[in-house]
């Protein structure tokens, strides 16, 4: 299944097939973490669409709290490889957390996000930029003078107001919440995302 048709497949498929791309990507992510910990994990069968270049994020949750999140913003490698790499990085190399332990493995829930290409946002002022953001839809990348930060669209669930969303994104990039400069750049992207708790509804 071509990467660009993943979202189409989810909307057009029968219920039993709705999460098929996600089931494969979740299996790749959890399988990579399991192998690194010496645990038995799921396997994903080879498929041509998994060898197409794509960008992904892998998010780990533990008891409802973030436990790791690492990803790619541009399509530089095969989707299978990208998901494996980001799953391992989220589990063991996210600087905000200690490496995932074997005892925590069965407590985590995995989520995989498949990103669209970056789309630069054209704006004349901060208020103009804020007016173009689509809460709940846009992931946003902020760049300024070598600094950068991004929020996935899922972050809108915690920060539903564009002002707060952008202020926290500046903080993630190491900038003050009230900072603004003409050289600041914003790009948007969308995601298709799959979470293990959702996928299990369709997989016995």
CORWOSUL-V831669 format. One line per field, one symbol per residue. phi: phi as a letter, one per 20 degrees, with the letter a starting at -180 (. if undefined). burial: I if it has 24 or more other ideal C-beta (glycine too) atoms within 12 Angstrom, else O. A space follows every 10 residues. Layout:
phi=???
burial=???
//
This chain:
phi=.ggfdgffff eeffgfdgdg ffgfffffff fffgffemdf cfccfgbfff effadbcddd dclndgcrbc acdcedbggg fffgffffff fccffecfgf effegeeedd cdddefffcg eebdafffff fefdgndeec ddcblnebbb cfggfgfecf egffgffffg ffendfgefb bfefdccdbd cdcccgffff fdce
burial=IOIOOIIOII OOOOOOOIII IIIIIIIIII IIIIOIIOOO IIOIOOOOII OIOIIIIIII IIOOOOIIII IIIOOOOIII IIIIIIIIII IIOIOOOOOI OOOIIOOIII IIIIIIOIOO IOOOOIOOII OIIOIOOIII IIIOOOOOII IIIIIIOOIO OIOOIIIIII OIIOIOOOOO OOOIIIIIII IIIIIIOOIO OOOO
//
